[in-house]
């Protein structure tokens, strides 16, 4: 698995501290949003040339670590 700490960081002076790809203002949130909208890795890399396949893997690793110890409760509708 990719060590996301090599690719992602948070700085209060950049995007209000949201986690971003190091050296960019491209947030983890944006990458996840694009993937959720159906973009492929190739589409993201083509549209954002600073992004590599390793960056996208790091986004998934970061997300996995972020939710790993959280507790989730069913939403009643």
PDB file of N, CA, C and O in Angstrom:
ATOM      1  N   UNK A   1       0.843  -1.177   0.000  1.00  0.00           N
ATOM      2  CA  UNK A   1       0.000   0.000   0.000  1.00  0.00           C
ATOM      3  C   UNK A   1       0.891   1.244   0.000  1.00  0.00           C
ATOM      4  O   UNK A   1       1.973   1.249   0.588  1.00  0.00           O
ATOM      5  N   UNK A   2       0.430   2.264  -0.650  1.00  0.00           N
ATOM      6  CA  UNK A   2       1.148   3.532  -0.737  1.00  0.00           C
ATOM      7  C   UNK A   2       1.130   4.219   0.631  1.00  0.00           C
ATOM      8  O   UNK A   2       0.109   4.212   1.319  1.00  0.00           O
ATOM      9  N   UNK A   3       2.250   4.805   1.017  1.00  0.00           N
ATOM     10  CA  UNK A   3       2.309   5.609   2.227  1.00  0.00           C
ATOM     11  C   UNK A   3       1.793   7.004   1.884  1.00  0.00           C
ATOM     12  O   UNK A   3       2.519   7.815   1.309  1.00  0.00           O
ATOM     13  N   UNK A   4       0.556   7.277   2.234  1.00  0.00           N
ATOM     14  CA  UNK A   4      -0.073   8.532   1.833  1.00  0.00           C
ATOM     15  C   UNK A   4       0.654   9.749   2.383  1.00  0.00           C
ATOM     16  O   UNK A   4       0.544  10.831   1.806  1.00  0.00           O
ATOM     17  N   UNK A   5       1.390   9.611   3.472  1.00  0.00           N
ATOM     18  CA  UNK A   5       2.101  10.744   4.074  1.00  0.00           C
ATOM     19  C   UNK A   5       3.201  11.285   3.165  1.00  0.00           C
ATOM     20  O   UNK A   5       3.677  12.402   3.367  1.00  0.00           O
ATOM     21  N   UNK A   6       3.600  10.516   2.184  1.00  0.00           N
ATOM     22  CA  UNK A   6       4.590  10.982   1.214  1.00  0.00           C
ATOM     23  C   UNK A   6       3.947  11.849   0.130  1.00  0.00           C
ATOM     24  O   UNK A   6       4.654  12.525  -0.618  1.00  0.00           O
ATOM     25  N   UNK A   7       2.626  11.836   0.038  1.00  0.00           N
ATOM     26  CA  UNK A   7       1.919  12.501  -1.054  1.00  0.00           C
ATOM     27  C   UNK A   7       0.893  13.539  -0.616  1.00  0.00           C
ATOM     28  O   UNK A   7       0.518  14.408  -1.402  1.00  0.00           O
ATOM     29  N   UNK A   8       0.437  13.456   0.632  1.00  0.00           N
ATOM     30  CA  UNK A   8      -0.663  14.297   1.103  1.00  0.00           C
ATOM     31  C   UNK A   8      -0.259  14.984   2.400  1.00  0.00           C
ATOM     32  O   UNK A   8       0.360  14.377   3.275  1.00  0.00           O
ATOM     33  N   UNK A   9      -0.617  16.256   2.509  1.00  0.00           N
ATOM     34  CA  UNK A   9      -0.390  16.960   3.764  1.00  0.00           C
ATOM     35  C   UNK A   9      -1.467  18.014   3.967  1.00  0.00           C
ATOM     36  O   UNK A   9      -2.280  18.282   3.082  1.00  0.00           O
ATOM     37  N   UNK A  10      -1.449  18.590   5.131  1.00  0.00           N
ATOM     38  CA  UNK A  10      -2.405  19.626   5.479  1.00  0.00           C
ATOM     39  C   UNK A  10      -1.638  20.822   6.015  1.00  0.00           C
ATOM     40  O   UNK A  10      -0.755  20.680   6.861  1.00  0.00           O
ATOM     41  N   UNK A  11      -1.982  22.006   5.513  1.00  0.00           N
ATOM     42  CA  UNK A  11      -1.334  23.249   5.924  1.00  0.00           C
ATOM     43  C   UNK A  11      -2.428  24.286   6.104  1.00  0.00           C
ATOM     44  O   UNK A  11      -3.174  24.554   5.162  1.00  0.00           O
ATOM     45  N   UNK A  12      -2.545  24.875   7.281  1.00  0.00           N
ATOM     46  CA  UNK A  12      -3.607  25.860   7.505  1.00  0.00           C
ATOM     47  C   UNK A  12      -3.585  27.022   6.507  1.00  0.00           C
ATOM     48  O   UNK A  12      -4.605  27.683   6.310  1.00  0.00           O
ATOM     49  N   UNK A  13      -2.447  27.274   5.884  1.00  0.00           N
ATOM     50  CA  UNK A  13      -2.339  28.374   4.917  1.00  0.00           C
ATOM     51  C   UNK A  13      -2.795  27.971   3.517  1.00  0.00           C
ATOM     52  O   UNK A  13      -2.868  28.815   2.624  1.00  0.00           O
ATOM     53  N   UNK A  14      -3.104  26.681   3.316  1.00  0.00           N
ATOM     54  CA  UNK A  14      -3.528  26.190   2.001  1.00  0.00           C
ATOM     55  C   UNK A  14      -4.915  25.575   2.134  1.00  0.00           C
ATOM     56  O   UNK A  14      -5.105  24.621   2.889  1.00  0.00           O
ATOM     57  N   UNK A  15      -5.867  26.113   1.413  1.00  0.00           N
ATOM     58  CA  UNK A  15      -7.257  25.616   1.405  1.00  0.00           C
ATOM     59  C   UNK A  15      -7.808  25.400   2.812  1.00  0.00           C
ATOM     60  O   UNK A  15      -8.495  24.415   3.082  1.00  0.00           O
ATOM     61  N   UNK A  16      -7.493  26.343   3.706  1.00  0.00           N
ATOM     62  CA  UNK A  16      -7.990  26.293   5.087  1.00  0.00           C
ATOM     63  C   UNK A  16      -7.626  25.012   5.817  1.00  0.00           C
ATOM     64  O   UNK A  16      -8.346  24.577   6.716  1.00  0.00           O
ATOM     65  N   UNK A  17      -6.504  24.404   5.431  1.00  0.00           N
ATOM     66  CA  UNK A  17      -6.034  23.214   6.121  1.00  0.00           C
ATOM     67  C   UNK A  17      -6.576  21.902   5.600  1.00  0.00           C
ATOM     68  O   UNK A  17      -6.299  20.848   6.173  1.00  0.00           O
ATOM     69  N   UNK A  18      -7.351  21.947   4.512  1.00  0.00           N
ATOM     70  CA  UNK A  18      -7.842  20.693   3.943  1.00  0.00           C
ATOM     71  C   UNK A  18      -6.648  19.869   3.462  1.00  0.00           C
ATOM     72  O   UNK A  18      -5.651  20.443   3.024  1.00  0.00           O
ATOM     73  N   UNK A  19      -6.723  18.550   3.532  1.00  0.00           N
ATOM     74  CA  UNK A  19      -5.622  17.730   3.012  1.00  0.00           C
ATOM     75  C   UNK A  19      -5.521  17.887   1.495  1.00  0.00           C
ATOM     76  O   UNK A  19      -6.514  17.791   0.775  1.00  0.00           O
ATOM     77  N   UNK A  20      -4.294  18.133   1.030  1.00  0.00           N
ATOM     78  CA  UNK A  20      -4.033  18.344  -0.395  1.00  0.00           C
ATOM     79  C   UNK A  20      -2.861  17.490  -0.840  1.00  0.00           C
ATOM     80  O   UNK A  20      -2.069  17.012  -0.027  1.00  0.00           O
ATOM     81  N   UNK A  21      -2.767  17.307  -2.161  1.00  0.00           N
ATOM     82  CA  UNK A  21      -1.603  16.662  -2.756  1.00  0.00           C
ATOM     83  C   UNK A  21      -0.424  17.604  -2.547  1.00  0.00           C
ATOM     84  O   UNK A  21      -0.517  18.784  -2.884  1.00  0.00           O
ATOM     85  N   UNK A  22       0.659  17.118  -2.009  1.00  0.00           N
ATOM     86  CA  UNK A  22       1.835  17.941  -1.722  1.00  0.00           C
ATOM     87  C   UNK A  22       2.279  18.666  -2.993  1.00  0.00           C
ATOM     88  O   UNK A  22       2.375  18.080  -4.071  1.00  0.00           O
ATOM     89  N   UNK A  23       2.544  19.958  -2.823  1.00  0.00           N
ATOM     90  CA  UNK A  23       3.007  20.782  -3.938  1.00  0.00           C
ATOM     91  C   UNK A  23       1.907  21.313  -4.829  1.00  0.00           C
ATOM     92  O   UNK A  23       2.181  21.945  -5.850  1.00  0.00           O
ATOM     93  N   UNK A  24       0.649  21.059  -4.449  1.00  0.00           N
ATOM     94  CA  UNK A  24      -0.486  21.527  -5.243  1.00  0.00           C
ATOM     95  C   UNK A  24      -1.540  22.117  -4.308  1.00  0.00           C
ATOM     96  O   UNK A  24      -1.404  22.089  -3.085  1.00  0.00           O
ATOM     97  N   UNK A  25      -2.575  22.643  -4.915  1.00  0.00           N
ATOM     98  CA  UNK A  25      -3.766  23.058  -4.174  1.00  0.00           C
ATOM     99  C   UNK A  25      -4.925  22.118  -4.524  1.00  0.00           C
ATOM    100  O   UNK A  25      -6.093  22.486  -4.401  1.00  0.00           O
ATOM    101  N   UNK A  26      -4.589  20.914  -4.956  1.00  0.00           N
ATOM    102  CA  UNK A  26      -5.589  19.921  -5.324  1.00  0.00           C
ATOM    103  C   UNK A  26      -5.899  19.088  -4.080  1.00  0.00           C
ATOM    104  O   UNK A  26      -5.042  18.378  -3.553  1.00  0.00           O
ATOM    105  N   UNK A  27      -7.139  19.197  -3.633  1.00  0.00           N
ATOM    106  CA  UNK A  27      -7.513  18.546  -2.373  1.00  0.00           C
ATOM    107  C   UNK A  27      -7.900  17.079  -2.570  1.00  0.00           C
ATOM    108  O   UNK A  27      -8.309  16.648  -3.648  1.00  0.00           O
ATOM    109  N   UNK A  28      -7.751  16.346  -1.483  1.00  0.00           N
ATOM    110  CA  UNK A  28      -8.229  14.961  -1.437  1.00  0.00           C
ATOM    111  C   UNK A  28      -9.719  14.949  -1.750  1.00  0.00           C
ATOM    112  O   UNK A  28     -10.207  14.085  -2.478  1.00  0.00           O
ATOM    113  N   UNK A  29     -10.423  15.907  -1.198  1.00  0.00           N
ATOM    114  CA  UNK A  29     -11.866  16.021  -1.421  1.00  0.00           C
ATOM    115  C   UNK A  29     -12.193  16.142  -2.910  1.00  0.00           C
ATOM    116  O   UNK A  29     -13.126  15.494  -3.385  1.00  0.00           O
ATOM    117  N   UNK A  30     -11.446  16.955  -3.652  1.00  0.00           N
ATOM    118  CA  UNK A  30     -11.692  17.119  -5.084  1.00  0.00           C
ATOM    119  C   UNK A  30     -11.488  15.801  -5.824  1.00  0.00           C
ATOM    120  O   UNK A  30     -12.308  15.425  -6.662  1.00  0.00           O
ATOM    121  N   UNK A  31     -10.411  15.108  -5.521  1.00  0.00           N
ATOM    122  CA  UNK A  31     -10.140  13.828  -6.199  1.00  0.00           C
ATOM    123  C   UNK A  31     -11.275  12.842  -5.922  1.00  0.00           C
ATOM    124  O   UNK A  31     -11.755  12.174  -6.838  1.00  0.00           O
ATOM    125  N   UNK A  32     -11.704  12.750  -4.666  1.00  0.00           N
ATOM    126  CA  UNK A  32     -12.805  11.837  -4.332  1.00  0.00           C
ATOM    127  C   UNK A  32     -14.101  12.250  -5.022  1.00  0.00           C
ATOM    128  O   UNK A  32     -14.865  11.402  -5.481  1.00  0.00           O
ATOM    129  N   UNK A  33     -14.340  13.546  -5.090  1.00  0.00           N
ATOM    130  CA  UNK A  33     -15.543  14.044  -5.769  1.00  0.00           C
ATOM    131  C   UNK A  33     -15.538  13.677  -7.248  1.00  0.00           C
ATOM    132  O   UNK A  33     -16.552  13.236  -7.788  1.00  0.00           O
ATOM    133  N   UNK A  34     -14.394  13.861  -7.898  1.00  0.00           N
ATOM    134  CA  UNK A  34     -14.300  13.519  -9.319  1.00  0.00           C
ATOM    135  C   UNK A  34     -14.527  12.027  -9.535  1.00  0.00           C
ATOM    136  O   UNK A  34     -15.241  11.632 -10.457  1.00  0.00           O
ATOM    137  N   UNK A  35     -13.924  11.203  -8.692  1.00  0.00           N
ATOM    138  CA  UNK A  35     -14.119   9.751  -8.816  1.00  0.00           C
ATOM    139  C   UNK A  35     -15.577   9.372  -8.576  1.00  0.00           C
ATOM    140  O   UNK A  35     -16.116   8.504  -9.263  1.00  0.00           O
ATOM    141  N   UNK A  36     -16.215  10.021  -7.603  1.00  0.00           N
ATOM    142  CA  UNK A  36     -17.627   9.743  -7.318  1.00  0.00           C
ATOM    143  C   UNK A  36     -18.525  10.144  -8.478  1.00  0.00           C
ATOM    144  O   UNK A  36     -19.588   9.556  -8.680  1.00  0.00           O
ATOM    145  N   UNK A  37     -18.092  11.154  -9.247  1.00  0.00           N
ATOM    146  CA  UNK A  37     -18.866  11.596 -10.411  1.00  0.00           C
ATOM    147  C   UNK A  37     -18.605  10.731 -11.639  1.00  0.00           C
ATOM    148  O   UNK A  37     -19.192  10.958 -12.696  1.00  0.00           O
ATOM    149  N   UNK A  38     -17.722   9.736 -11.502  1.00  0.00           N
ATOM    150  CA  UNK A  38     -17.490   8.815 -12.601  1.00  0.00           C
ATOM    151  C   UNK A  38     -16.224   9.060 -13.396  1.00  0.00           C
ATOM    152  O   UNK A  38     -15.980   8.375 -14.389  1.00  0.00           O
ATOM    153  N   UNK A  39     -15.413  10.021 -12.980  1.00  0.00           N
ATOM    154  CA  UNK A  39     -14.144  10.241 -13.674  1.00  0.00           C
ATOM    155  C   UNK A  39     -13.248   9.027 -13.469  1.00  0.00           C
ATOM    156  O   UNK A  39     -13.277   8.395 -12.413  1.00  0.00           O
ATOM    157  N   UNK A  40     -12.460   8.711 -14.475  1.00  0.00           N
ATOM    158  CA  UNK A  40     -11.472   7.645 -14.348  1.00  0.00           C
ATOM    159  C   UNK A  40     -10.156   8.256 -13.878  1.00  0.00           C
ATOM    160  O   UNK A  40      -9.974   9.473 -13.920  1.00  0.00           O
ATOM    161  N   UNK A  41      -9.246   7.404 -13.433  1.00  0.00           N
ATOM    162  CA  UNK A  41      -7.912   7.877 -13.062  1.00  0.00           C
ATOM    163  C   UNK A  41      -7.269   8.605 -14.233  1.00  0.00           C
ATOM    164  O   UNK A  41      -6.624   9.638 -14.054  1.00  0.00           O
ATOM    165  N   UNK A  42      -7.445   8.068 -15.419  1.00  0.00           N
ATOM    166  CA  UNK A  42      -6.841   8.654 -16.615  1.00  0.00           C
ATOM    167  C   UNK A  42      -7.394  10.046 -16.881  1.00  0.00           C
ATOM    168  O   UNK A  42      -6.647  10.942 -17.274  1.00  0.00           O
ATOM    169  N   UNK A  43      -8.694  10.239 -16.673  1.00  0.00           N
ATOM    170  CA  UNK A  43      -9.306  11.553 -16.888  1.00  0.00           C
ATOM    171  C   UNK A  43      -8.734  12.573 -15.894  1.00  0.00           C
ATOM    172  O   UNK A  43      -8.457  13.717 -16.256  1.00  0.00           O
ATOM    173  N   UNK A  44      -8.564  12.144 -14.646  1.00  0.00           N
ATOM    174  CA  UNK A  44      -8.010  13.039 -13.629  1.00  0.00           C
ATOM    175  C   UNK A  44      -6.581  13.418 -13.981  1.00  0.00           C
ATOM    176  O   UNK A  44      -6.218  14.592 -13.917  1.00  0.00           O
ATOM    177  N   UNK A  45      -5.773  12.443 -14.348  1.00  0.00           N
ATOM    178  CA  UNK A  45      -4.371  12.692 -14.681  1.00  0.00           C
ATOM    179  C   UNK A  45      -4.254  13.591 -15.912  1.00  0.00           C
ATOM    180  O   UNK A  45      -3.374  14.450 -15.975  1.00  0.00           O
ATOM    181  N   UNK A  46      -5.128  13.396 -16.873  1.00  0.00           N
ATOM    182  CA  UNK A  46      -5.113  14.236 -18.077  1.00  0.00           C
ATOM    183  C   UNK A  46      -5.510  15.679 -17.747  1.00  0.00           C
ATOM    184  O   UNK A  46      -4.928  16.622 -18.283  1.00  0.00           O
ATOM    185  N   UNK A  47      -6.495  15.849 -16.870  1.00  0.00           N
ATOM    186  CA  UNK A  47      -6.975  17.183 -16.526  1.00  0.00           C
ATOM    187  C   UNK A  47      -6.074  17.894 -15.519  1.00  0.00           C
ATOM    188  O   UNK A  47      -6.021  19.123 -15.486  1.00  0.00           O
ATOM    189  N   UNK A  48      -5.378  17.130 -14.713  1.00  0.00           N
ATOM    190  CA  UNK A  48      -4.487  17.677 -13.684  1.00  0.00           C
ATOM    191  C   UNK A  48      -3.115  17.028 -13.840  1.00  0.00           C
ATOM    192  O   UNK A  48      -2.817  16.046 -13.161  1.00  0.00           O
ATOM    193  N   UNK A  49      -2.282  17.562 -14.720  1.00  0.00           N
ATOM    194  CA  UNK A  49      -1.005  16.919 -15.064  1.00  0.00           C
ATOM    195  C   UNK A  49      -0.050  16.702 -13.893  1.00  0.00           C
ATOM    196  O   UNK A  49       0.868  15.888 -13.994  1.00  0.00           O
ATOM    197  N   UNK A  50      -0.246  17.410 -12.791  1.00  0.00           N
ATOM    198  CA  UNK A  50       0.625  17.210 -11.632  1.00  0.00           C
ATOM    199  C   UNK A  50       0.260  15.938 -10.854  1.00  0.00           C
ATOM    200  O   UNK A  50       1.025  15.486 -10.002  1.00  0.00           O
ATOM    201  N   UNK A  51      -0.896  15.375 -11.151  1.00  0.00           N
ATOM    202  CA  UNK A  51      -1.368  14.181 -10.452  1.00  0.00           C
ATOM    203  C   UNK A  51      -0.848  12.930 -11.153  1.00  0.00           C
ATOM    204  O   UNK A  51      -0.856  12.835 -12.381  1.00  0.00           O
ATOM    205  N   UNK A  52      -0.398  11.979 -10.347  1.00  0.00           N
ATOM    206  CA  UNK A  52       0.095  10.700 -10.860  1.00  0.00           C
ATOM    207  C   UNK A  52      -0.785   9.576 -10.315  1.00  0.00           C
ATOM    208  O   UNK A  52      -1.582   9.803  -9.405  1.00  0.00           O
ATOM    209  N   UNK A  53      -0.650   8.379 -10.855  1.00  0.00           N
ATOM    210  CA  UNK A  53      -1.405   7.257 -10.283  1.00  0.00           C
ATOM    211  C   UNK A  53      -1.100   7.047  -8.790  1.00  0.00           C
ATOM    212  O   UNK A  53      -1.976   6.636  -8.029  1.00  0.00           O
ATOM    213  N   UNK A  54       0.138   7.330  -8.381  1.00  0.00           N
ATOM    214  CA  UNK A  54       0.503   7.173  -6.971  1.00  0.00           C
ATOM    215  C   UNK A  54      -0.263   8.169  -6.094  1.00  0.00           C
ATOM    216  O   UNK A  54      -0.641   7.849  -4.967  1.00  0.00           O
ATOM    217  N   UNK A  55      -0.489   9.378  -6.619  1.00  0.00           N
ATOM    218  CA  UNK A  55      -1.271  10.356  -5.868  1.00  0.00           C
ATOM    219  C   UNK A  55      -2.691   9.838  -5.631  1.00  0.00           C
ATOM    220  O   UNK A  55      -3.234   9.979  -4.535  1.00  0.00           O
ATOM    221  N   UNK A  56      -3.277   9.251  -6.643  1.00  0.00           N
ATOM    222  CA  UNK A  56      -4.644   8.747  -6.508  1.00  0.00           C
ATOM    223  C   UNK A  56      -4.680   7.580  -5.531  1.00  0.00           C
ATOM    224  O   UNK A  56      -5.613   7.473  -4.735  1.00  0.00           O
ATOM    225  N   UNK A  57      -3.688   6.712  -5.576  1.00  0.00           N
ATOM    226  CA  UNK A  57      -3.603   5.630  -4.584  1.00  0.00           C
ATOM    227  C   UNK A  57      -3.456   6.199  -3.183  1.00  0.00           C
ATOM    228  O   UNK A  57      -4.036   5.677  -2.230  1.00  0.00           O
ATOM    229  N   UNK A  58      -2.679   7.271  -3.058  1.00  0.00           N
ATOM    230  CA  UNK A  58      -2.488   7.906  -1.754  1.00  0.00           C
ATOM    231  C   UNK A  58      -3.796   8.479  -1.224  1.00  0.00           C
ATOM    232  O   UNK A  58      -4.046   8.437  -0.019  1.00  0.00           O
ATOM    233  N   UNK A  59      -4.633   9.014  -2.110  1.00  0.00           N
ATOM    234  CA  UNK A  59      -5.944   9.520  -1.697  1.00  0.00           C
ATOM    235  C   UNK A  59      -6.761   8.384  -1.079  1.00  0.00           C
ATOM    236  O   UNK A  59      -7.397   8.575  -0.042  1.00  0.00           O
ATOM    237  N   UNK A  60      -6.750   7.226  -1.696  1.00  0.00           N
ATOM    238  CA  UNK A  60      -7.485   6.080  -1.146  1.00  0.00           C
ATOM    239  C   UNK A  60      -6.881   5.619   0.180  1.00  0.00           C
ATOM    240  O   UNK A  60      -7.617   5.294   1.111  1.00  0.00           O
ATOM    241  N   UNK A  61      -5.564   5.587   0.276  1.00  0.00           N
ATOM    242  CA  UNK A  61      -4.908   5.174   1.521  1.00  0.00           C
ATOM    243  C   UNK A  61      -5.219   6.158   2.642  1.00  0.00           C
ATOM    244  O   UNK A  61      -5.473   5.754   3.777  1.00  0.00           O
ATOM    245  N   UNK A  62      -5.198   7.455   2.319  1.00  0.00           N
ATOM    246  CA  UNK A  62      -5.534   8.486   3.309  1.00  0.00           C
ATOM    247  C   UNK A  62      -6.980   8.307   3.777  1.00  0.00           C
ATOM    248  O   UNK A  62      -7.260   8.357   4.974  1.00  0.00           O
ATOM    249  N   UNK A  63      -7.881   8.102   2.841  1.00  0.00           N
ATOM    250  CA  UNK A  63      -9.293   7.933   3.177  1.00  0.00           C
ATOM    251  C   UNK A  63      -9.498   6.695   4.042  1.00  0.00           C
ATOM    252  O   UNK A  63     -10.252   6.727   5.015  1.00  0.00           O
ATOM    253  N   UNK A  64      -8.832   5.619   3.686  1.00  0.00           N
ATOM    254  CA  UNK A  64      -8.928   4.382   4.472  1.00  0.00           C
ATOM    255  C   UNK A  64      -8.462   4.621   5.898  1.00  0.00           C
ATOM    256  O   UNK A  64      -9.135   4.214   6.845  1.00  0.00           O
ATOM    257  N   UNK A  65      -7.319   5.276   6.065  1.00  0.00           N
ATOM    258  CA  UNK A  65      -6.816   5.556   7.403  1.00  0.00           C
ATOM    259  C   UNK A  65      -7.736   6.504   8.161  1.00  0.00           C
ATOM    260  O   UNK A  65      -7.867   6.395   9.381  1.00  0.00           O
ATOM    261  N   UNK A  66      -8.365   7.420   7.462  1.00  0.00           N
ATOM    262  CA  UNK A  66      -9.249   8.394   8.099  1.00  0.00           C
ATOM    263  C   UNK A  66     -10.507   7.753   8.673  1.00  0.00           C
ATOM    264  O   UNK A  66     -11.014   8.193   9.705  1.00  0.00           O
ATOM    265  N   UNK A  67     -11.007   6.729   8.016  1.00  0.00           N
ATOM    266  CA  UNK A  67     -12.254   6.107   8.481  1.00  0.00           C
ATOM    267  C   UNK A  67     -12.029   4.800   9.240  1.00  0.00           C
ATOM    268  O   UNK A  67     -12.973   4.228   9.784  1.00  0.00           O
ATOM    269  N   UNK A  68     -10.824   4.343   9.277  1.00  0.00           N
ATOM    270  CA  UNK A  68     -10.538   3.034   9.866  1.00  0.00           C
ATOM    271  C   UNK A  68     -11.005   2.898  11.311  1.00  0.00           C
ATOM    272  O   UNK A  68     -11.553   1.861  11.683  1.00  0.00           O
ATOM    273  N   UNK A  69     -10.805   3.903  12.113  1.00  0.00           N
ATOM    274  CA  UNK A  69     -11.148   3.800  13.531  1.00  0.00           C
ATOM    275  C   UNK A  69     -12.411   4.560  13.908  1.00  0.00           C
ATOM    276  O   UNK A  69     -12.762   4.644  15.085  1.00  0.00           O
ATOM    277  N   UNK A  70     -13.090   5.109  12.916  1.00  0.00           N
ATOM    278  CA  UNK A  70     -14.340   5.803  13.194  1.00  0.00           C
ATOM    279  C   UNK A  70     -15.454   4.792  13.428  1.00  0.00           C
ATOM    280  O   UNK A  70     -15.409   3.667  12.932  1.00  0.00           O
ATOM    281  N   UNK A  71     -16.442   5.211  14.183  1.00  0.00           N
ATOM    282  CA  UNK A  71     -17.627   4.387  14.381  1.00  0.00           C
ATOM    283  C   UNK A  71     -18.735   4.952  13.516  1.00  0.00           C
ATOM    284  O   UNK A  71     -18.895   6.166  13.388  1.00  0.00           O
ATOM    285  N   UNK A  72     -19.482   4.062  12.937  1.00  0.00           N
ATOM    286  CA  UNK A  72     -20.584   4.474  12.075  1.00  0.00           C
ATOM    287  C   UNK A  72     -21.880   3.919  12.630  1.00  0.00           C
ATOM    288  O   UNK A  72     -21.953   2.781  13.092  1.00  0.00           O
ATOM    289  N   UNK A  73     -22.879   4.746  12.571  1.00  0.00           N
ATOM    290  CA  UNK A  73     -24.181   4.358  13.073  1.00  0.00           C
ATOM    291  C   UNK A  73     -25.187   4.427  11.944  1.00  0.00           C
ATOM    292  O   UNK A  73     -25.121   5.330  11.110  1.00  0.00           O
ATOM    293  N   UNK A  74     -26.110   3.494  11.904  1.00  0.00           N
ATOM    294  CA  UNK A  74     -27.099   3.507  10.827  1.00  0.00           C
ATOM    295  C   UNK A  74     -27.920   4.786  10.848  1.00  0.00           C
ATOM    296  O   UNK A  74     -28.276   5.304  11.907  1.00  0.00           O
ATOM    297  N   UNK A  75     -28.206   5.269   9.675  1.00  0.00           N
ATOM    298  CA  UNK A  75     -29.060   6.449   9.527  1.00  0.00           C
ATOM    299  C   UNK A  75     -30.480   5.948   9.342  1.00  0.00           C
ATOM    300  O   UNK A  75     -30.764   5.180   8.423  1.00  0.00           O
ATOM    301  N   UNK A  76     -31.346   6.378  10.200  1.00  0.00           N
ATOM    302  CA  UNK A  76     -32.737   5.964  10.082  1.00  0.00           C
ATOM    303  C   UNK A  76     -33.473   6.966   9.223  1.00  0.00           C
ATOM    304  O   UNK A  76     -33.385   8.177   9.423  1.00  0.00           O
ATOM    305  N   UNK A  77     -34.199   6.430   8.261  1.00  0.00           N
ATOM    306  CA  UNK A  77     -34.939   7.304   7.347  1.00  0.00           C
ATOM    307  C   UNK A  77     -36.411   7.188   7.571  1.00  0.00           C
ATOM    308  O   UNK A  77     -37.193   7.852   6.890  1.00  0.00           O
TER     309      UNK A  77
END
